[in-house]
């Protein structure tokens, strides 16, 4: 697997996780701030960013895409999120 496919796969998994977390919060459950997978940091490193050097615009893009998942149905394996993960990757790449 090349690095682009790996990063997109990681973005997809983080999006699926965020669907779960945001859905549970919508149902009234709280305390999910502690249940991050820290994939953000892994993606940043894989894309060549050093810790502490991530630009605000880059992290804003990441967060915006993670929040967009609530607009998508939850599906097995999250296949419907693949185009969103690919789009996120392209935006992140353009803002390195």
N, C-alpha and C positions, 0 to 999 in steps of 0.2 A: 504494500500500500504506500503510495507516495504521500508526501507531507500535506498536499492540498486535500486529498481524500481523507486523511487522518483528521485534519482540522475540521473539515465539514462534518465528519462523523462525530467528533467531540461536540461541535455546536448543536448537532441534532440531539444528542443525548442530554445536553444541558437544556435544550428547549423542551424536551419531553419531561424532564424533571421539573421545570418551571411550570408546565401545564398542571402537574400534580399539586405543586405548592400553591400556586395562585388559585387553583380550584378549591383547595381545602380552606384557604383564607377567605374565599368568597362564601363558603359555607359557615364561616364564623370561627373556625379554628385559628388559634394564634400561636406565636412562638416559633414561626418557621424561619426567622432571620438566622437561626443557628444551624439550619440544615442546608447550607450551601455545599456544593460539590467542589468548589474552587476550580472549576474548569476554566474560568476566565483567565486565571494566572497561567495555566498550562497552554491555552491557546495563544496568549500574548507571547510567551516564551518561544513557542513553536514558530511564531511569525517573526521572530527576531527581536522582540522588545525585551529590554533588560528590566528587572524589577525596579520600580520607582521611576521609570521613564515613560510610562503610558500616558499619552496625551488625553486631555479631557474629552475631546471630540471622539477619540477611539473608544473610550469606555462608555460614552453616551450612546454611540451606535450599538455597542454590544447590549446594553441595557434595553434600548428601544426594541431591538429584535427579540430579546427574551420576553418582553412584555406583549409583543404581538401574538404570542402563542394562544392567548385567550380567544382569539378570533377564529381558531381552528378547532375542528372536532378532535376528540381524543380517539386515535386509531391504533390498532396493534402495530407495533414497531415504528409508529410515527411517520409512516411513509409520506403522508400528506404534508409533513413539515420539511421534507428534503429540499423543495425549491426555496423555502424561506431560509434554510441553513446555507444554501449556496449563495443566495442573495446577500445574506449577512457576511459571508466570507469575502465576497467581492467588495462590499462597502468597507470592511475592515482593511482589506488589502490596499484599497485606494487611499486610505487615510493613515497609513503607516508613517 
